[in-house]
Amino acid sequence: MKSNMGTADRVIRVIIAAVIATLYFTHILTGTLGIVLMIVAGVFVLTSLISFCPLYRIIGVNTCKRKS
């Protein structure tokens, strides 16, 4: 697995996941929408930790800086 996520992308994903988690645990997001968004937040954190997004691979996106 080759890294395809840059630092800015990873930080943005973690911030979005933190916002979703905060909204969920303060009961602003509830029900099915809350559960689905928490799963998305978990995926965001996981992909940020490993610096690899399978969806980026499929659509050909690479936000990681290239080494010269």
Jmol script that loads the backbone (N, CA, C; Angstrom):
load data "model"
ATOM      1  N   MET A   1       0.839  -1.167   0.000  1.00  0.00           N
ATOM      2  CA  MET A   1       0.000   0.000   0.000  1.00  0.00           C
ATOM      3  C   MET A   1       0.892   1.241   0.000  1.00  0.00           C
ATOM      4  N   LYS A   2       0.791   2.020  -1.031  1.00  0.00           N
ATOM      5  CA  LYS A   2       1.574   3.232  -1.154  1.00  0.00           C
ATOM      6  C   LYS A   2       0.758   4.416  -0.637  1.00  0.00           C
ATOM      7  N   SER A   3       1.383   5.284   0.131  1.00  0.00           N
ATOM      8  CA  SER A   3       0.708   6.442   0.695  1.00  0.00           C
ATOM      9  C   SER A   3       0.164   7.342  -0.418  1.00  0.00           C
ATOM     10  N   ASN A   4      -1.093   7.774  -0.279  1.00  0.00           N
ATOM     11  CA  ASN A   4      -1.664   8.667  -1.277  1.00  0.00           C
ATOM     12  C   ASN A   4      -2.404   9.850  -0.646  1.00  0.00           C
ATOM     13  N   MET A   5      -2.109  10.120   0.634  1.00  0.00           N
ATOM     14  CA  MET A   5      -2.740  11.235   1.325  1.00  0.00           C
ATOM     15  C   MET A   5      -1.682  12.168   1.892  1.00  0.00           C
ATOM     16  N   GLY A   6      -1.830  13.454   1.622  1.00  0.00           N
ATOM     17  CA  GLY A   6      -0.921  14.455   2.146  1.00  0.00           C
ATOM     18  C   GLY A   6      -1.284  14.849   3.569  1.00  0.00           C
ATOM     19  N   THR A   7      -0.431  15.635   4.191  1.00  0.00           N
ATOM     20  CA  THR A   7      -0.623  16.042   5.579  1.00  0.00           C
ATOM     21  C   THR A   7      -1.888  16.877   5.749  1.00  0.00           C
ATOM     22  N   ALA A   8      -2.108  17.833   4.871  1.00  0.00           N
ATOM     23  CA  ALA A   8      -3.300  18.684   4.981  1.00  0.00           C
ATOM     24  C   ALA A   8      -4.571  17.851   4.877  1.00  0.00           C
ATOM     25  N   ASP A   9      -4.598  16.912   3.977  1.00  0.00           N
ATOM     26  CA  ASP A   9      -5.752  16.033   3.797  1.00  0.00           C
ATOM     27  C   ASP A   9      -6.013  15.220   5.064  1.00  0.00           C
ATOM     28  N   ARG A  10      -4.957  14.709   5.649  1.00  0.00           N
ATOM     29  CA  ARG A  10      -5.090  13.908   6.871  1.00  0.00           C
ATOM     30  C   ARG A  10      -5.621  14.743   8.033  1.00  0.00           C
ATOM     31  N   VAL A  11      -5.110  15.962   8.185  1.00  0.00           N
ATOM     32  CA  VAL A  11      -5.549  16.843   9.274  1.00  0.00           C
ATOM     33  C   VAL A  11      -7.015  17.221   9.096  1.00  0.00           C
ATOM     34  N   ILE A  12      -7.410  17.545   7.874  1.00  0.00           N
ATOM     35  CA  ILE A  12      -8.810  17.906   7.608  1.00  0.00           C
ATOM     36  C   ILE A  12      -9.736  16.752   7.936  1.00  0.00           C
ATOM     37  N   ARG A  13      -9.348  15.540   7.584  1.00  0.00           N
ATOM     38  CA  ARG A  13     -10.180  14.364   7.882  1.00  0.00           C
ATOM     39  C   ARG A  13     -10.332  14.143   9.378  1.00  0.00           C
ATOM     40  N   VAL A  14      -9.264  14.333  10.133  1.00  0.00           N
ATOM     41  CA  VAL A  14      -9.336  14.155  11.590  1.00  0.00           C
ATOM     42  C   VAL A  14     -10.222  15.238  12.211  1.00  0.00           C
ATOM     43  N   ILE A  15     -10.120  16.461  11.722  1.00  0.00           N
ATOM     44  CA  ILE A  15     -10.968  17.538  12.244  1.00  0.00           C
ATOM     45  C   ILE A  15     -12.438  17.260  11.958  1.00  0.00           C
ATOM     46  N   ILE A  16     -12.743  16.820  10.747  1.00  0.00           N
ATOM     47  CA  ILE A  16     -14.129  16.482  10.394  1.00  0.00           C
ATOM     48  C   ILE A  16     -14.638  15.346  11.275  1.00  0.00           C
ATOM     49  N   ALA A  17     -13.806  14.342  11.491  1.00  0.00           N
ATOM     50  CA  ALA A  17     -14.204  13.220  12.348  1.00  0.00           C
ATOM     51  C   ALA A  17     -14.458  13.688  13.775  1.00  0.00           C
ATOM     52  N   ALA A  18     -13.637  14.599  14.278  1.00  0.00           N
ATOM     53  CA  ALA A  18     -13.828  15.117  15.641  1.00  0.00           C
ATOM     54  C   ALA A  18     -15.127  15.911  15.752  1.00  0.00           C
ATOM     55  N   VAL A  19     -15.434  16.688  14.732  1.00  0.00           N
ATOM     56  CA  VAL A  19     -16.686  17.456  14.737  1.00  0.00           C
ATOM     57  C   VAL A  19     -17.886  16.516  14.716  1.00  0.00           C
ATOM     58  N   ILE A  20     -17.838  15.497  13.871  1.00  0.00           N
ATOM     59  CA  ILE A  20     -18.937  14.525  13.804  1.00  0.00           C
ATOM     60  C   ILE A  20     -19.103  13.818  15.147  1.00  0.00           C
ATOM     61  N   ALA A  21     -17.998  13.387  15.758  1.00  0.00           N
ATOM     62  CA  ALA A  21     -18.068  12.703  17.052  1.00  0.00           C
ATOM     63  C   ALA A  21     -18.645  13.621  18.126  1.00  0.00           C
ATOM     64  N   THR A  22     -18.239  14.874  18.124  1.00  0.00           N
ATOM     65  CA  THR A  22     -18.765  15.836  19.101  1.00  0.00           C
ATOM     66  C   THR A  22     -20.269  16.019  18.924  1.00  0.00           C
ATOM     67  N   LEU A  23     -20.706  16.175  17.680  1.00  0.00           N
ATOM     68  CA  LEU A  23     -22.142  16.333  17.425  1.00  0.00           C
ATOM     69  C   LEU A  23     -22.919  15.077  17.820  1.00  0.00           C
ATOM     70  N   TYR A  24     -22.330  13.920  17.615  1.00  0.00           N
ATOM     71  CA  TYR A  24     -23.009  12.672  17.961  1.00  0.00           C
ATOM     72  C   TYR A  24     -23.128  12.510  19.486  1.00  0.00           C
ATOM     73  N   PHE A  25     -22.029  12.740  20.192  1.00  0.00           N
ATOM     74  CA  PHE A  25     -22.036  12.524  21.639  1.00  0.00           C
ATOM     75  C   PHE A  25     -22.753  13.624  22.416  1.00  0.00           C
ATOM     76  N   THR A  26     -23.034  14.766  21.778  1.00  0.00           N
ATOM     77  CA  THR A  26     -23.858  15.798  22.407  1.00  0.00           C
ATOM     78  C   THR A  26     -25.318  15.664  21.972  1.00  0.00           C
ATOM     79  N   HIS A  27     -25.635  14.589  21.292  1.00  0.00           N
ATOM     80  CA  HIS A  27     -26.996  14.231  20.875  1.00  0.00           C
ATOM     81  C   HIS A  27     -27.607  15.222  19.888  1.00  0.00           C
ATOM     82  N   ILE A  28     -26.763  15.900  19.131  1.00  0.00           N
ATOM     83  CA  ILE A  28     -27.270  16.749  18.060  1.00  0.00           C
ATOM     84  C   ILE A  28     -27.524  15.888  16.823  1.00  0.00           C
ATOM     85  N   LEU A  29     -26.629  14.939  16.572  1.00  0.00           N
ATOM     86  CA  LEU A  29     -26.843  13.939  15.522  1.00  0.00           C
ATOM     87  C   LEU A  29     -27.351  12.673  16.204  1.00  0.00           C
ATOM     88  N   THR A  30     -28.509  12.219  15.781  1.00  0.00           N
ATOM     89  CA  THR A  30     -29.077  11.020  16.392  1.00  0.00           C
ATOM     90  C   THR A  30     -29.616  10.086  15.320  1.00  0.00           C
ATOM     91  N   GLY A  31     -30.022   8.932  15.758  1.00  0.00           N
ATOM     92  CA  GLY A  31     -30.657   7.977  14.863  1.00  0.00           C
ATOM     93  C   GLY A  31     -29.722   7.411  13.818  1.00  0.00           C
ATOM     94  N   THR A  32     -30.317   7.026  12.700  1.00  0.00           N
ATOM     95  CA  THR A  32     -29.574   6.393  11.619  1.00  0.00           C
ATOM     96  C   THR A  32     -28.510   7.330  11.039  1.00  0.00           C
ATOM     97  N   LEU A  33     -28.842   8.591  10.877  1.00  0.00           N
ATOM     98  CA  LEU A  33     -27.881   9.561  10.355  1.00  0.00           C
ATOM     99  C   LEU A  33     -26.658   9.648  11.269  1.00  0.00           C
ATOM    100  N   GLY A  34     -26.874   9.685  12.560  1.00  0.00           N
ATOM    101  CA  GLY A  34     -25.768   9.747  13.509  1.00  0.00           C
ATOM    102  C   GLY A  34     -24.870   8.527  13.426  1.00  0.00           C
ATOM    103  N   ILE A  35     -25.469   7.355  13.311  1.00  0.00           N
ATOM    104  CA  ILE A  35     -24.683   6.119  13.226  1.00  0.00           C
ATOM    105  C   ILE A  35     -23.881   6.083  11.927  1.00  0.00           C
ATOM    106  N   VAL A  36     -24.519   6.443  10.827  1.00  0.00           N
ATOM    107  CA  VAL A  36     -23.824   6.439   9.533  1.00  0.00           C
ATOM    108  C   VAL A  36     -22.665   7.429   9.555  1.00  0.00           C
ATOM    109  N   LEU A  37     -22.889   8.625  10.084  1.00  0.00           N
ATOM    110  CA  LEU A  37     -21.811   9.610  10.143  1.00  0.00           C
ATOM    111  C   LEU A  37     -20.693   9.193  11.088  1.00  0.00           C
ATOM    112  N   MET A  38     -21.008   8.475  12.156  1.00  0.00           N
ATOM    113  CA  MET A  38     -19.956   7.969  13.049  1.00  0.00           C
ATOM    114  C   MET A  38     -19.109   6.913  12.335  1.00  0.00           C
ATOM    115  N   ILE A  39     -19.728   6.106  11.509  1.00  0.00           N
ATOM    116  CA  ILE A  39     -18.965   5.132  10.713  1.00  0.00           C
ATOM    117  C   ILE A  39     -18.056   5.865   9.737  1.00  0.00           C
ATOM    118  N   VAL A  40     -18.585   6.898   9.087  1.00  0.00           N
ATOM    119  CA  VAL A  40     -17.771   7.706   8.173  1.00  0.00           C
ATOM    120  C   VAL A  40     -16.608   8.346   8.933  1.00  0.00           C
ATOM    121  N   ALA A  41     -16.872   8.855  10.118  1.00  0.00           N
ATOM    122  CA  ALA A  41     -15.812   9.461  10.935  1.00  0.00           C
ATOM    123  C   ALA A  41     -14.744   8.437  11.287  1.00  0.00           C
ATOM    124  N   GLY A  42     -15.161   7.218  11.601  1.00  0.00           N
ATOM    125  CA  GLY A  42     -14.198   6.157  11.888  1.00  0.00           C
ATOM    126  C   GLY A  42     -13.327   5.835  10.682  1.00  0.00           C
ATOM    127  N   VAL A  43     -13.937   5.811   9.517  1.00  0.00           N
ATOM    128  CA  VAL A  43     -13.179   5.562   8.286  1.00  0.00           C
ATOM    129  C   VAL A  43     -12.207   6.707   8.034  1.00  0.00           C
ATOM    130  N   PHE A  44     -12.646   7.941   8.271  1.00  0.00           N
ATOM    131  CA  PHE A  44     -11.757   9.094   8.107  1.00  0.00           C
ATOM    132  C   PHE A  44     -10.531   8.984   9.012  1.00  0.00           C
ATOM    133  N   VAL A  45     -10.745   8.630  10.269  1.00  0.00           N
ATOM    134  CA  VAL A  45      -9.624   8.511  11.211  1.00  0.00           C
ATOM    135  C   VAL A  45      -8.708   7.368  10.793  1.00  0.00           C
ATOM    136  N   LEU A  46      -9.271   6.237  10.428  1.00  0.00           N
ATOM    137  CA  LEU A  46      -8.460   5.086  10.026  1.00  0.00           C
ATOM    138  C   LEU A  46      -7.625   5.402   8.794  1.00  0.00           C
ATOM    139  N   THR A  47      -8.231   5.997   7.787  1.00  0.00           N
ATOM    140  CA  THR A  47      -7.477   6.316   6.578  1.00  0.00           C
ATOM    141  C   THR A  47      -6.425   7.387   6.850  1.00  0.00           C
ATOM    142  N   SER A  48      -6.705   8.291   7.777  1.00  0.00           N
ATOM    143  CA  SER A  48      -5.710   9.297   8.144  1.00  0.00           C
ATOM    144  C   SER A  48      -4.517   8.673   8.847  1.00  0.00           C
ATOM    145  N   LEU A  49      -4.767   7.689   9.680  1.00  0.00           N
ATOM    146  CA  LEU A  49      -3.677   7.042  10.407  1.00  0.00           C
ATOM    147  C   LEU A  49      -2.753   6.248   9.488  1.00  0.00           C
ATOM    148  N   ILE A  50      -3.323   5.622   8.464  1.00  0.00           N
ATOM    149  CA  ILE A  50      -2.487   4.810   7.578  1.00  0.00           C
ATOM    150  C   ILE A  50      -2.069   5.557   6.313  1.00  0.00           C
ATOM    151  N   SER A  51      -2.521   6.807   6.157  1.00  0.00           N
ATOM    152  CA  SER A  51      -2.178   7.667   5.006  1.00  0.00           C
ATOM    153  C   SER A  51      -2.536   7.048   3.661  1.00  0.00           C
ATOM    154  N   PHE A  52      -3.590   6.275   3.642  1.00  0.00           N
ATOM    155  CA  PHE A  52      -4.006   5.626   2.402  1.00  0.00           C
ATOM    156  C   PHE A  52      -5.526   5.629   2.324  1.00  0.00           C
ATOM    157  N   CYS A  53      -6.053   6.078   1.181  1.00  0.00           N
ATOM    158  CA  CYS A  53      -7.489   6.077   0.943  1.00  0.00           C
ATOM    159  C   CYS A  53      -7.775   5.224  -0.295  1.00  0.00           C
ATOM    160  N   PRO A  54      -8.481   4.109  -0.134  1.00  0.00           N
ATOM    161  CA  PRO A  54      -8.782   3.249  -1.282  1.00  0.00           C
ATOM    162  C   PRO A  54      -9.590   3.971  -2.369  1.00  0.00           C
ATOM    163  N   LEU A  55     -10.464   4.878  -1.977  1.00  0.00           N
ATOM    164  CA  LEU A  55     -11.252   5.618  -2.958  1.00  0.00           C
ATOM    165  C   LEU A  55     -10.353   6.506  -3.813  1.00  0.00           C
ATOM    166  N   TYR A  56      -9.323   7.093  -3.207  1.00  0.00           N
ATOM    167  CA  TYR A  56      -8.370   7.891  -3.976  1.00  0.00           C
ATOM    168  C   TYR A  56      -7.679   7.021  -5.029  1.00  0.00           C
ATOM    169  N   ARG A  57      -7.351   5.794  -4.671  1.00  0.00           N
ATOM    170  CA  ARG A  57      -6.695   4.874  -5.613  1.00  0.00           C
ATOM    171  C   ARG A  57      -7.606   4.607  -6.800  1.00  0.00           C
ATOM    172  N   ILE A  58      -8.897   4.399  -6.534  1.00  0.00           N
ATOM    173  CA  ILE A  58      -9.849   4.075  -7.596  1.00  0.00           C
ATOM    174  C   ILE A  58     -10.019   5.240  -8.567  1.00  0.00           C
ATOM    175  N   ILE A  59     -10.128   6.481  -8.026  1.00  0.00           N
ATOM    176  CA  ILE A  59     -10.367   7.622  -8.907  1.00  0.00           C
ATOM    177  C   ILE A  59      -9.076   8.310  -9.345  1.00  0.00           C
ATOM    178  N   GLY A  60      -7.922   7.821  -8.879  1.00  0.00           N
ATOM    179  CA  GLY A  60      -6.645   8.335  -9.352  1.00  0.00           C
ATOM    180  C   GLY A  60      -6.175   9.626  -8.705  1.00  0.00           C
ATOM    181  N   VAL A  61      -6.580   9.874  -7.472  1.00  0.00           N
ATOM    182  CA  VAL A  61      -6.174  11.091  -6.766  1.00  0.00           C
ATOM    183  C   VAL A  61      -4.995  10.774  -5.855  1.00  0.00           C
ATOM    184  N   ASN A  62      -4.046  11.717  -5.783  1.00  0.00           N
ATOM    185  CA  ASN A  62      -2.909  11.564  -4.890  1.00  0.00           C
ATOM    186  C   ASN A  62      -2.584  12.947  -4.323  1.00  0.00           C
ATOM    187  N   THR A  63      -2.825  13.149  -3.013  1.00  0.00           N
ATOM    188  CA  THR A  63      -2.554  14.437  -2.384  1.00  0.00           C
ATOM    189  C   THR A  63      -1.219  14.430  -1.659  1.00  0.00           C
ATOM    190  N   CYS A  64      -0.515  13.341  -1.726  1.00  0.00           N
ATOM    191  CA  CYS A  64       0.792  13.205  -1.087  1.00  0.00           C
ATOM    192  C   CYS A  64       1.852  13.889  -1.953  1.00  0.00           C
ATOM    193  N   LYS A  65       2.766  14.613  -1.303  1.00  0.00           N
ATOM    194  CA  LYS A  65       3.829  15.273  -2.050  1.00  0.00           C
ATOM    195  C   LYS A  65       4.744  14.223  -2.660  1.00  0.00           C
ATOM    196  N   ARG A  66       5.156  14.466  -3.855  1.00  0.00           N
ATOM    197  CA  ARG A  66       6.048  13.542  -4.549  1.00  0.00           C
ATOM    198  C   ARG A  66       7.480  13.794  -4.148  1.00  0.00           C
ATOM    199  N   LYS A  67       8.218  12.714  -3.941  1.00  0.00           N
ATOM    200  CA  LYS A  67       9.633  12.837  -3.623  1.00  0.00           C
ATOM    201  C   LYS A  67      10.413  12.882  -4.927  1.00  0.00           C
ATOM    202  N   SER A  68      11.334  13.843  -5.023  1.00  0.00           N
ATOM    203  CA  SER A  68      12.114  13.960  -6.263  1.00  0.00           C
ATOM    204  C   SER A  68      13.499  13.409  -6.123  1.00  0.00           C
TER     205      SER A  68
END
end "model"
wireframe off; spacefill off
backbone 0.3
color backbone group
